[in-house]
Structures are given as structure tokens and as C-alpha cells.
């Protein structure tokens, strides 16, 4: 990835288009699960969303393998896709952008008031 791609986000656009192409090859129930999982994962992104690209890749690969094995969506992911998504990003990365901003704000306020965090 060169500097221009990083600044414009064209590298991410290419990756998302590749994901969409791969998703179209999945059965309809997997496609709808993908859309729902992606919606739940976006709140865990950093400013650019680049931190989610490996996670998207892993989730899509899981869906592709499960589809090829003939398994149902609920057999693989369970019935709680939001919980699956949160578990997939892990405990540390499960903070939403709002949580991250709140933590930063609390640190800044503590510094101004005299506490050190």
C-alpha cells in the first residue's frame, strides 16, 4: 500500500469490493448473515476502519468454508450474530468508538484537574 492509497482509502475500497464479490458467491442466508455481522463490526473500527479488514477477511473465510461444507448459518454462528461479532473482535478490541472517545476524554479531564492517568 502506497501513501496515496492510504490517504485516499482506495486500498480499502478495493478490499471491500473483493469482499462483496466473494459474498455474492455465497448462499442467500450467508449473505444476509454477512450483512448483519458487518453492521455489528463497524462500531469497533478505528478512525479509518483498517483495523477491521483482517477481521472481515476471517469472518468471510469462515462463512465460505461453512457454506462449502453444507452447514447452516445457525449451526456455525449461532442465533446471536451481535454476540458472535463482539466475541470475534475480542475483548480488548470490543470497545466501540464511543467507549474509546469516553476513555480519552476522561484521561484528558483527569490531567487538567490534577490527576495523572
N, CA, C and O atoms as CSV, one atom per row, in Angstrom:
chain,resi,resn,atom,element,x,y,z
A,1,UNK,N,N,0.856,-1.165,0.000
A,1,UNK,CA,C,0.000,0.000,0.000
A,1,UNK,C,C,0.905,1.232,0.000
A,1,UNK,O,O,1.771,1.380,0.862
A,2,UNK,N,N,0.694,2.098,-0.965
A,2,UNK,CA,C,1.495,3.300,-1.008
A,2,UNK,C,C,0.795,4.446,-0.266
A,2,UNK,O,O,-0.345,4.310,0.178
A,3,UNK,N,N,1.484,5.547,-0.145
A,3,UNK,CA,C,0.980,6.687,0.612
A,3,UNK,C,C,-0.343,7.206,0.050
A,3,UNK,O,O,-1.264,7.510,0.809
A,4,UNK,N,N,-0.441,7.309,-1.278
A,4,UNK,CA,C,-1.657,7.816,-1.906
A,4,UNK,C,C,-2.856,6.936,-1.593
A,4,UNK,O,O,-3.939,7.435,-1.289
A,5,UNK,N,N,-2.658,5.623,-1.666
A,5,UNK,CA,C,-3.760,4.701,-1.361
A,5,UNK,C,C,-4.196,4.826,0.089
A,5,UNK,O,O,-5.386,4.767,0.399
A,6,UNK,N,N,-3.227,4.998,0.967
A,6,UNK,CA,C,-3.535,5.115,2.391
A,6,UNK,C,C,-4.324,6.391,2.678
A,6,UNK,O,O,-5.269,6.372,3.467
A,7,UNK,N,N,-3.945,7.483,2.051
A,7,UNK,CA,C,-4.613,8.766,2.282
A,7,UNK,C,C,-6.021,8.770,1.688
A,7,UNK,O,O,-6.958,9.242,2.331
A,8,UNK,N,N,-6.177,8.262,0.495
A,8,UNK,CA,C,-7.482,8.303,-0.170
A,8,UNK,C,C,-8.409,7.172,0.250
A,8,UNK,O,O,-9.623,7.268,0.068
A,9,UNK,N,N,-7.853,6.105,0.808
A,9,UNK,CA,C,-8.674,4.965,1.200
A,9,UNK,C,C,-8.994,4.036,0.049
A,9,UNK,O,O,-9.848,3.159,0.180
A,10,UNK,N,N,-8.321,4.216,-1.082
A,10,UNK,CA,C,-8.622,3.376,-2.240
A,10,UNK,C,C,-8.268,1.916,-1.986
A,10,UNK,O,O,-8.877,1.020,-2.571
A,11,UNK,N,N,-7.292,1.670,-1.122
A,11,UNK,CA,C,-6.951,0.292,-0.787
A,11,UNK,C,C,-8.117,-0.395,-0.075
A,11,UNK,O,O,-8.386,-1.573,-0.311
A,12,UNK,N,N,-8.797,0.334,0.786
A,12,UNK,CA,C,-9.942,-0.232,1.493
A,12,UNK,C,C,-11.118,-0.433,0.545
A,12,UNK,O,O,-11.842,-1.422,0.656
A,13,UNK,N,N,-11.313,0.498,-0.384
A,13,UNK,CA,C,-12.385,0.332,-1.366
A,13,UNK,C,C,-12.176,-0.932,-2.190
A,13,UNK,O,O,-13.128,-1.666,-2.456
A,14,UNK,N,N,-10.933,-1.190,-2.595
A,14,UNK,CA,C,-10.626,-2.401,-3.349
A,14,UNK,C,C,-10.923,-3.642,-2.514
A,14,UNK,O,O,-11.512,-4.606,-3.003
A,15,UNK,N,N,-10.510,-3.605,-1.253
A,15,UNK,CA,C,-10.727,-4.757,-0.375
A,15,UNK,C,C,-12.216,-5.008,-0.166
A,15,UNK,O,O,-12.658,-6.156,-0.187
A,16,UNK,N,N,-12.986,-3.956,0.034
A,16,UNK,CA,C,-14.430,-4.103,0.261
A,16,UNK,C,C,-15.101,-4.668,-1.000
A,16,UNK,O,O,-15.989,-5.514,-0.900
A,17,UNK,N,N,-14.684,-4.209,-2.171
A,17,UNK,CA,C,-15.249,-4.740,-3.412
A,17,UNK,C,C,-14.913,-6.218,-3.582
A,17,UNK,O,O,-15.738,-6.996,-4.061
A,18,UNK,N,N,-13.711,-6.598,-3.195
A,18,UNK,CA,C,-13.345,-8.016,-3.254
A,18,UNK,C,C,-14.206,-8.835,-2.298
A,18,UNK,O,O,-14.651,-9.930,-2.642
A,19,UNK,N,N,-14.441,-8.305,-1.099
A,19,UNK,CA,C,-15.312,-8.991,-0.140
A,19,UNK,C,C,-16.714,-9.156,-0.721
A,19,UNK,O,O,-17.306,-10.232,-0.635
A,20,UNK,N,N,-17.242,-8.080,-1.315
A,20,UNK,CA,C,-18.594,-8.119,-1.879
A,20,UNK,C,C,-18.700,-9.158,-2.997
A,20,UNK,O,O,-19.713,-9.848,-3.112
A,21,UNK,N,N,-17.661,-9.267,-3.813
A,21,UNK,CA,C,-17.654,-10.256,-4.888
A,21,UNK,C,C,-17.681,-11.668,-4.313
A,21,UNK,O,O,-18.394,-12.539,-4.812
A,22,UNK,N,N,-16.905,-11.882,-3.270
A,22,UNK,CA,C,-16.882,-13.203,-2.637
A,22,UNK,C,C,-18.205,-13.514,-1.946
A,22,UNK,O,O,-18.654,-14.661,-1.947
A,23,UNK,N,N,-18.827,-12.498,-1.358
A,23,UNK,CA,C,-20.096,-12.704,-0.657
A,23,UNK,C,C,-21.196,-13.088,-1.646
A,23,UNK,O,O,-22.062,-13.901,-1.322
A,24,UNK,N,N,-21.168,-12.515,-2.838
A,24,UNK,CA,C,-22.192,-12.831,-3.841
A,24,UNK,C,C,-22.180,-14.301,-4.242
A,24,UNK,O,O,-23.182,-14.821,-4.734
A,25,UNK,N,N,-21.054,-14.970,-4.036
A,25,UNK,CA,C,-20.958,-16.396,-4.363
A,25,UNK,C,C,-21.541,-17.283,-3.258
A,25,UNK,O,O,-21.691,-18.490,-3.446
A,26,UNK,N,N,-21.863,-16.695,-2.124
A,26,UNK,CA,C,-22.419,-17.462,-1.005
A,26,UNK,C,C,-23.928,-17.629,-1.154
A,26,UNK,O,O,-24.567,-16.861,-1.873
A,27,UNK,N,N,-24.503,-18.625,-0.480
A,27,UNK,CA,C,-25.965,-18.777,-0.474
A,27,UNK,C,C,-26.633,-17.563,0.192
A,27,UNK,O,O,-25.998,-16.865,0.983
A,28,UNK,N,N,-27.895,-17.316,-0.121
A,28,UNK,CA,C,-28.584,-16.122,0.406
A,28,UNK,C,C,-28.577,-15.985,1.930
A,28,UNK,O,O,-28.432,-14.877,2.446
A,29,UNK,N,N,-28.731,-17.092,2.652
A,29,UNK,CA,C,-28.739,-16.980,4.114
A,29,UNK,C,C,-27.377,-16.530,4.650
A,29,UNK,O,O,-27.308,-15.821,5.654
A,30,UNK,N,N,-26.304,-16.940,3.987
A,30,UNK,CA,C,-24.969,-16.496,4.375
A,30,UNK,C,C,-24.758,-15.025,4.015
A,30,UNK,O,O,-24.095,-14.292,4.749
A,31,UNK,N,N,-25.318,-14.602,2.895
A,31,UNK,CA,C,-25.197,-13.195,2.502
A,31,UNK,C,C,-25.874,-12.280,3.525
A,31,UNK,O,O,-25.321,-11.244,3.895
A,32,UNK,N,N,-27.057,-12.659,3.975
A,32,UNK,CA,C,-27.747,-11.819,4.960
A,32,UNK,C,C,-27.019,-11.850,6.301
A,32,UNK,O,O,-26.979,-10.834,6.996
A,33,UNK,N,N,-26.440,-12.993,6.680
A,33,UNK,CA,C,-25.656,-13.064,7.916
A,33,UNK,C,C,-24.429,-12.173,7.812
A,33,UNK,O,O,-24.071,-11.499,8.777
A,34,UNK,N,N,-23.783,-12.163,6.653
A,34,UNK,CA,C,-22.614,-11.307,6.433
A,34,UNK,C,C,-22.976,-9.838,6.640
A,34,UNK,O,O,-22.264,-9.105,7.327
A,35,UNK,N,N,-24.088,-9.414,6.040
A,35,UNK,CA,C,-24.504,-8.015,6.164
A,35,UNK,C,C,-24.748,-7.644,7.622
A,35,UNK,O,O,-24.353,-6.567,8.068
A,36,UNK,N,N,-25.391,-8.525,8.351
A,36,UNK,CA,C,-25.682,-8.241,9.751
A,36,UNK,C,C,-24.395,-8.212,10.595
A,36,UNK,O,O,-24.235,-7.353,11.463
A,37,UNK,N,N,-23.497,-9.145,10.335
A,37,UNK,CA,C,-22.232,-9.176,11.076
A,37,UNK,C,C,-21.426,-7.919,10.807
A,37,UNK,O,O,-20.870,-7.322,11.729
A,38,UNK,N,N,-21.360,-7.513,9.537
A,38,UNK,CA,C,-20.607,-6.309,9.172
A,38,UNK,C,C,-21.161,-5.083,9.897
A,38,UNK,O,O,-20.402,-4.248,10.389
A,39,UNK,N,N,-22.479,-4.983,9.957
A,39,UNK,CA,C,-23.092,-3.853,10.662
A,39,UNK,C,C,-22.702,-3.836,12.135
A,39,UNK,O,O,-22.484,-2.767,12.706
A,40,UNK,N,N,-22.612,-4.997,12.747
A,40,UNK,CA,C,-22.224,-5.064,14.156
A,40,UNK,C,C,-20.734,-4.787,14.348
A,40,UNK,O,O,-20.331,-4.278,15.394
A,41,UNK,N,N,-19.921,-5.113,13.356
A,41,UNK,CA,C,-18.481,-4.931,13.497
A,41,UNK,C,C,-18.031,-3.486,13.284
A,41,UNK,O,O,-17.031,-3.066,13.867
A,42,UNK,N,N,-18.745,-2.721,12.467
A,42,UNK,CA,C,-18.276,-1.370,12.140
A,42,UNK,C,C,-18.130,-0.486,13.364
A,42,UNK,O,O,-17.300,0.423,13.359
A,43,UNK,N,N,-18.904,-0.719,14.407
A,43,UNK,CA,C,-18.784,0.141,15.592
A,43,UNK,C,C,-17.474,-0.094,16.334
A,43,UNK,O,O,-17.119,0.688,17.216
A,44,UNK,N,N,-16.754,-1.152,15.994
A,44,UNK,CA,C,-15.476,-1.456,16.643
A,44,UNK,C,C,-14.282,-0.950,15.832
A,44,UNK,O,O,-13.139,-1.305,16.119
A,45,UNK,N,N,-14.541,-0.141,14.843
A,45,UNK,CA,C,-13.451,0.298,13.972
A,45,UNK,C,C,-12.711,1.481,14.580
A,45,UNK,O,O,-13.224,2.199,15.438
A,46,UNK,N,N,-11.489,1.650,14.101
A,46,UNK,CA,C,-10.769,2.863,14.437
A,46,UNK,C,C,-11.223,3.950,13.462
A,46,UNK,O,O,-12.214,3.761,12.756
A,47,UNK,N,N,-10.542,5.049,13.410
A,47,UNK,CA,C,-10.956,6.172,12.571
A,47,UNK,C,C,-11.067,5.784,11.102
A,47,UNK,O,O,-11.984,6.228,10.411
A,48,UNK,N,N,-10.146,4.965,10.623
A,48,UNK,CA,C,-10.127,4.612,9.207
A,48,UNK,C,C,-10.887,3.332,8.896
A,48,UNK,O,O,-11.362,3.161,7.773
A,49,UNK,N,N,-11.011,2.447,9.846
A,49,UNK,CA,C,-11.640,1.160,9.603
A,49,UNK,C,C,-10.668,0.083,9.154
A,49,UNK,O,O,-11.062,-1.063,8.938
A,50,UNK,N,N,-9.399,0.445,9.014
A,50,UNK,CA,C,-8.398,-0.522,8.562
A,50,UNK,C,C,-8.203,-1.656,9.556
A,50,UNK,O,O,-7.831,-2.764,9.169
A,51,UNK,N,N,-8.451,-1.390,10.828
A,51,UNK,CA,C,-8.274,-2.445,11.821
A,51,UNK,C,C,-9.263,-3.592,11.618
A,51,UNK,O,O,-9.038,-4.697,12.110
A,52,UNK,N,N,-10.356,-3.337,10.897
A,52,UNK,CA,C,-11.367,-4.371,10.687
A,52,UNK,C,C,-11.115,-5.237,9.457
A,52,UNK,O,O,-11.737,-6.291,9.319
A,53,UNK,N,N,-10.238,-4.831,8.576
A,53,UNK,CA,C,-10.022,-5.587,7.339
A,53,UNK,C,C,-9.591,-7.034,7.613
A,53,UNK,O,O,-10.129,-7.937,6.973
A,54,UNK,N,N,-8.657,-7.301,8.524
A,54,UNK,CA,C,-8.323,-8.706,8.802
A,54,UNK,C,C,-9.486,-9.463,9.432
A,54,UNK,O,O,-9.658,-10.657,9.187
A,55,UNK,N,N,-10.278,-8.776,10.236
A,55,UNK,CA,C,-11.436,-9.408,10.866
A,55,UNK,C,C,-12.473,-9.756,9.810
A,55,UNK,O,O,-13.027,-10.855,9.822
A,56,UNK,N,N,-12.742,-8.827,8.894
A,56,UNK,CA,C,-13.670,-9.105,7.797
A,56,UNK,C,C,-13.204,-10.320,6.996
A,56,UNK,O,O,-14.001,-11.190,6.644
A,57,UNK,N,N,-11.908,-10.366,6.715
A,57,UNK,CA,C,-11.341,-11.480,5.952
A,57,UNK,C,C,-11.586,-12.801,6.678
A,57,UNK,O,O,-11.996,-13.781,6.057
A,58,UNK,N,N,-11.339,-12.833,7.975
A,58,UNK,CA,C,-11.513,-14.063,8.744
A,58,UNK,C,C,-12.974,-14.495,8.812
A,58,UNK,O,O,-13.282,-15.680,8.687
A,59,UNK,N,N,-13.869,-13.536,9.011
A,59,UNK,CA,C,-15.295,-13.866,9.064
A,59,UNK,C,C,-15.760,-14.409,7.720
A,59,UNK,O,O,-16.474,-15.411,7.666
A,60,UNK,N,N,-15.363,-13.757,6.646
A,60,UNK,CA,C,-15.771,-14.208,5.313
A,60,UNK,C,C,-15.208,-15.589,5.008
A,60,UNK,O,O,-15.894,-16.422,4.416
A,61,UNK,N,N,-13.983,-15.833,5.402
A,61,UNK,CA,C,-13.392,-17.150,5.187
A,61,UNK,C,C,-14.159,-18.219,5.966
A,61,UNK,O,O,-14.389,-19.315,5.455
A,62,UNK,N,N,-14.553,-17.904,7.192
A,62,UNK,CA,C,-15.362,-18.835,7.980
A,62,UNK,C,C,-16.680,-19.145,7.288
A,62,UNK,O,O,-17.103,-20.300,7.234
A,63,UNK,N,N,-17.332,-18.112,6.757
A,63,UNK,CA,C,-18.598,-18.309,6.056
A,63,UNK,C,C,-18.411,-19.141,4.784
A,63,UNK,O,O,-19.238,-19.998,4.474
A,64,UNK,N,N,-17.337,-18.889,4.061
A,64,UNK,CA,C,-17.077,-19.638,2.830
A,64,UNK,C,C,-16.834,-21.121,3.123
A,64,UNK,O,O,-17.351,-21.990,2.420
A,65,UNK,N,N,-16.053,-21.404,4.152
A,65,UNK,CA,C,-15.760,-22.794,4.500
A,65,UNK,C,C,-17.025,-23.499,4.974
A,65,UNK,O,O,-17.301,-24.632,4.579
A,66,UNK,N,N,-17.795,-22.815,5.831
A,66,UNK,CA,C,-19.033,-23.417,6.336
A,66,UNK,C,C,-20.022,-23.670,5.205
A,66,UNK,O,O,-20.695,-24.701,5.189
A,67,UNK,N,N,-20.114,-22.744,4.266
A,67,UNK,CA,C,-21.005,-22.906,3.125
A,67,UNK,C,C,-20.569,-24.083,2.262
A,67,UNK,O,O,-21.399,-24.873,1.812
A,68,UNK,N,N,-19.270,-24.196,2.035
A,68,UNK,CA,C,-18.752,-25.293,1.224
A,68,UNK,C,C,-18.994,-26.647,1.896
A,68,UNK,O,O,-19.166,-27.661,1.219
A,69,UNK,N,N,-19.005,-26.654,3.230
A,69,UNK,CA,C,-19.268,-27.895,3.964
A,69,UNK,C,C,-20.747,-28.212,4.058
A,69,UNK,O,O,-21.121,-29.283,4.536
A,70,UNK,N,N,-21.599,-27.291,3.606
A,70,UNK,CA,C,-23.038,-27.515,3.624
A,70,UNK,C,C,-23.689,-27.282,4.979
A,70,UNK,O,O,-24.796,-27.762,5.225
A,71,UNK,N,N,-23.021,-26.555,5.854
A,71,UNK,CA,C,-23.575,-26.271,7.177
A,71,UNK,C,C,-24.516,-25.081,7.109
A,71,UNK,O,O,-24.365,-24.206,6.256
A,72,UNK,N,N,-25.479,-25.052,8.003
A,72,UNK,CA,C,-26.383,-23.916,8.082
A,72,UNK,C,C,-25.746,-22.766,8.837
A,72,UNK,O,O,-24.800,-22.962,9.599
A,73,UNK,N,N,-26.262,-21.574,8.626
A,73,UNK,CA,C,-25.710,-20.384,9.272
A,73,UNK,C,C,-25.794,-20.495,10.787
A,73,UNK,O,O,-24.822,-20.200,11.483
A,74,UNK,N,N,-26.945,-20.919,11.307
A,74,UNK,CA,C,-27.105,-21.004,12.758
A,74,UNK,C,C,-26.220,-22.087,13.359
A,74,UNK,O,O,-25.817,-21.978,14.518
A,75,UNK,N,N,-25.914,-23.120,12.601
A,75,UNK,CA,C,-25.014,-24.161,13.099
A,75,UNK,C,C,-23.610,-23.607,13.329
A,75,UNK,O,O,-22.910,-24.024,14.252
A,76,UNK,N,N,-23.212,-22.671,12.486
A,76,UNK,CA,C,-21.860,-22.126,12.547
A,76,UNK,C,C,-21.787,-20.913,13.474
A,76,UNK,O,O,-20.884,-20.819,14.306
A,77,UNK,N,N,-22.725,-19.996,13.333
A,77,UNK,CA,C,-22.654,-18.718,14.032
A,77,UNK,C,C,-23.529,-18.638,15.276
A,77,UNK,O,O,-23.329,-17.762,16.118
A,78,UNK,N,N,-24.480,-19.525,15.398
A,78,UNK,CA,C,-25.431,-19.426,16.492
A,78,UNK,C,C,-26.563,-18.491,16.104
A,78,UNK,O,O,-26.639,-18.029,14.966
A,79,UNK,N,N,-27.434,-18.218,17.055
A,79,UNK,CA,C,-28.585,-17.360,16.742
A,79,UNK,C,C,-28.383,-15.913,17.165
A,79,UNK,O,O,-29.247,-15.074,16.910
A,80,UNK,N,N,-27.258,-15.603,17.808
A,80,UNK,CA,C,-26.980,-14.235,18.255
A,80,UNK,C,C,-25.796,-13.691,17.462
A,80,UNK,O,O,-24.646,-13.843,17.875
A,81,UNK,N,N,-26.075,-13.061,16.329
A,81,UNK,CA,C,-24.986,-12.560,15.476
A,81,UNK,C,C,-24.265,-11.371,16.105
A,81,UNK,O,O,-23.074,-11.174,15.866
A,82,UNK,N,N,-24.967,-10.585,16.898
A,82,UNK,CA,C,-24.301,-9.468,17.570
A,82,UNK,C,C,-23.283,-9.992,18.574
A,82,UNK,O,O,-22.166,-9.480,18.649
A,83,UNK,N,N,-23.656,-10.998,19.338
A,83,UNK,CA,C,-22.730,-11.620,20.281
A,83,UNK,C,C,-21.557,-12.277,19.580
A,83,UNK,O,O,-20.420,-12.198,20.045
A,84,UNK,N,N,-21.839,-12.929,18.454
A,84,UNK,CA,C,-20.770,-13.544,17.668
A,84,UNK,C,C,-19.790,-12.474,17.204
A,84,UNK,O,O,-18.576,-12.660,17.291
A,85,UNK,N,N,-20.311,-11.361,16.715
A,85,UNK,CA,C,-19.458,-10.290,16.203
A,85,UNK,C,C,-18.579,-9.721,17.304
A,85,UNK,O,O,-17.382,-9.512,17.105
A,86,UNK,N,N,-19.165,-9.474,18.453
A,86,UNK,CA,C,-18.408,-8.926,19.580
A,86,UNK,C,C,-17.342,-9.913,20.033
A,86,UNK,O,O,-16.212,-9.517,20.317
A,87,UNK,N,N,-17.685,-11.171,20.101
A,87,UNK,CA,C,-16.713,-12.185,20.501
A,87,UNK,C,C,-15.594,-12.302,19.464
A,87,UNK,O,O,-14.442,-12.556,19.816
A,88,UNK,N,N,-15.934,-12.118,18.200
A,88,UNK,CA,C,-14.941,-12.261,17.142
A,88,UNK,C,C,-13.880,-11.176,17.202
A,88,UNK,O,O,-12.716,-11.443,16.902
A,89,UNK,N,N,-14.251,-9.963,17.580
A,89,UNK,CA,C,-13.267,-8.884,17.647
A,89,UNK,C,C,-12.421,-8.981,18.903
A,89,UNK,O,O,-11.354,-8.370,18.967
A,90,UNK,N,N,-12.863,-9.726,19.897
A,90,UNK,CA,C,-12.076,-9.921,21.106
A,90,UNK,C,C,-12.396,-8.885,22.156
A,90,UNK,O,O,-13.016,-7.859,21.876
A,91,UNK,N,N,-11.965,-9.169,23.362
A,91,UNK,CA,C,-12.292,-8.312,24.497
A,91,UNK,C,C,-11.668,-6.925,24.386
A,91,UNK,O,O,-12.358,-5.926,24.585
A,92,UNK,N,N,-10.394,-6.848,24.076
A,92,UNK,CA,C,-9.731,-5.539,24.030
A,92,UNK,C,C,-10.235,-4.701,22.869
A,92,UNK,O,O,-10.422,-3.493,23.013
A,93,UNK,N,N,-10.455,-5.321,21.727
A,93,UNK,CA,C,-10.890,-4.573,20.555
A,93,UNK,C,C,-12.401,-4.389,20.534
A,93,UNK,O,O,-12.939,-3.788,19.605
A,94,UNK,N,N,-13.086,-4.897,21.543
A,94,UNK,CA,C,-14.542,-4.827,21.553
A,94,UNK,C,C,-15.054,-3.469,21.981
A,94,UNK,O,O,-16.264,-3.245,22.008
A,95,UNK,N,N,-14.155,-2.560,22.317
A,95,UNK,CA,C,-14.597,-1.219,22.671
A,95,UNK,C,C,-15.125,-0.528,21.419
A,95,UNK,O,O,-14.527,-0.612,20.346
A,96,UNK,N,N,-16.238,0.143,21.572
A,96,UNK,CA,C,-16.765,0.904,20.452
A,96,UNK,C,C,-16.021,2.228,20.369
A,96,UNK,O,O,-15.294,2.599,21.290
A,97,UNK,N,N,-16.203,2.928,19.275
A,97,UNK,CA,C,-15.544,4.217,19.139
A,97,UNK,C,C,-15.994,5.168,20.235
A,97,UNK,O,O,-15.209,6.006,20.679
A,98,UNK,N,N,-17.237,5.060,20.681
A,98,UNK,CA,C,-17.739,5.905,21.754
A,98,UNK,C,C,-17.005,5.611,23.061
A,98,UNK,O,O,-16.663,6.531,23.805
A,99,UNK,N,N,-16.763,4.334,23.341
A,99,UNK,CA,C,-16.006,3.953,24.535
A,99,UNK,C,C,-14.581,4.491,24.480
A,99,UNK,O,O,-14.045,4.966,25.481
A,100,UNK,N,N,-13.982,4.411,23.305
A,100,UNK,CA,C,-12.620,4.909,23.149
A,100,UNK,C,C,-12.563,6.419,23.363
A,100,UNK,O,O,-11.650,6.912,24.026
A,101,UNK,N,N,-13.517,7.155,22.817
A,101,UNK,CA,C,-13.549,8.606,22.996
A,101,UNK,C,C,-13.807,8.961,24.457
A,101,UNK,O,O,-13.199,9.888,24.993
A,102,UNK,N,N,-14.707,8.225,25.097
A,102,UNK,CA,C,-15.015,8.482,26.503
A,102,UNK,C,C,-13.772,8.273,27.356
A,102,UNK,O,O,-13.492,9.070,28.252
A,103,UNK,N,N,-13.033,7.218,27.086
A,103,UNK,CA,C,-11.812,6.940,27.834
A,103,UNK,C,C,-10.788,8.052,27.642
A,103,UNK,O,O,-10.155,8.491,28.603
A,104,UNK,N,N,-10.626,8.505,26.409
A,104,UNK,CA,C,-9.686,9.588,26.125
A,104,UNK,C,C,-10.122,10.878,26.801
A,104,UNK,O,O,-9.289,11.593,27.357
A,105,UNK,N,N,-11.409,11.187,26.765
A,105,UNK,CA,C,-11.921,12.385,27.412
A,105,UNK,C,C,-11.679,12.326,28.917
A,105,UNK,O,O,-11.260,13.316,29.517
A,106,UNK,N,N,-11.937,11.182,29.524
A,106,UNK,CA,C,-11.709,11.039,30.958
A,106,UNK,C,C,-10.243,11.230,31.313
A,106,UNK,O,O,-9.934,11.840,32.337
A,107,UNK,N,N,-9.332,10.720,30.484
A,107,UNK,CA,C,-7.902,10.916,30.726
A,107,UNK,C,C,-7.547,12.395,30.627
A,107,UNK,O,O,-6.808,12.912,31.465
A,108,UNK,N,N,-8.068,13.076,29.612
A,108,UNK,CA,C,-7.763,14.499,29.441
A,108,UNK,C,C,-8.302,15.333,30.591
A,108,UNK,O,O,-7.621,16.242,31.066
A,109,UNK,N,N,-9.505,15.041,31.044
A,109,UNK,CA,C,-10.091,15.776,32.157
A,109,UNK,C,C,-9.284,15.518,33.436
A,109,UNK,O,O,-9.031,16.443,34.208
A,110,UNK,N,N,-8.889,14.286,33.654
A,110,UNK,CA,C,-8.101,13.943,34.834
A,110,UNK,C,C,-6.771,14.688,34.841
A,110,UNK,O,O,-6.320,15.135,35.896
A,111,UNK,N,N,-6.133,14.830,33.667
A,111,UNK,CA,C,-4.878,15.572,33.581
A,111,UNK,C,C,-5.091,17.045,33.924
A,111,UNK,O,O,-4.284,17.640,34.638
A,112,UNK,N,N,-6.167,17.628,33.420
A,112,UNK,CA,C,-6.444,19.052,33.674
A,112,UNK,C,C,-6.771,19.311,35.128
A,112,UNK,O,O,-6.389,20.343,35.679
A,113,UNK,N,N,-7.482,18.373,35.759
A,113,UNK,CA,C,-7.909,18.544,37.144
A,113,UNK,C,C,-6.741,18.284,38.095
A,113,UNK,O,O,-6.741,18.782,39.221
A,114,UNK,N,N,-5.763,17.525,37.663
A,114,UNK,CA,C,-4.612,17.302,38.509
A,114,UNK,C,C,-4.290,15.842,38.730
A,114,UNK,O,O,-3.236,15.517,39.276
A,115,UNK,N,N,-5.156,14.980,38.324
A,115,UNK,CA,C,-4.872,13.552,38.419
A,115,UNK,C,C,-4.009,13.145,37.252
A,115,UNK,O,O,-3.988,13.819,36.222
A,116,UNK,N,N,-3.309,12.065,37.401
A,116,UNK,CA,C,-2.473,11.599,36.274
A,116,UNK,C,C,-2.882,10.189,35.895
A,116,UNK,O,O,-2.762,9.259,36.692
A,117,UNK,N,N,-3.359,10.043,34.691
A,117,UNK,CA,C,-3.722,8.724,34.171
A,117,UNK,C,C,-2.995,8.476,32.900
A,117,UNK,O,O,-3.157,7.417,32.293
